[in-house]
Amino acid sequence: MKAVLVTAGLDDSTQQIESIVSKWDKDKFTVVVRPFGWQSTEQTTEELKANYLAEIEELYRLLGTVTLVGVSAGGAASIWAAEQLPGMVNQVIDVCGAVRLPRLTWISKHFGSNGVRFD
């Protein structure tokens, strides 16, 4: 089984994302939808980042393969996490996020020229 971790944008809203992923075939993968915590006033950015990486590490430990899907600012978080945990992240899908150099160069190097690596 594979894990797909979908991370919301700056508003941390997951309702529309939940509606979309409810139609996905979950026999082939486990889907987790989460806010990153952009709106949190209780945690520092470093704590939010540490929690995000810990969740990816746990999914990897449990399921082995992790694909990150980030919506808007969640795309930036997903790309950053893939940079931090390259051996755990199989694929990164950035939905409507701004990707600029040098991140685009890093994605091409690690996931292929089109941003996707097929194993």
Salt bridges, closest charged atoms under 4 A:
GLU46 OE2 - LYS49 NZ 3.51
GLU55 OE1 - ARG34 NE 2.42
GLU58 OE2 - ARG61 NH2 2.72
GLU83 OE1 - ARG103 NE 3.12
ASP119 OD1 - ARG117 NE 3.38
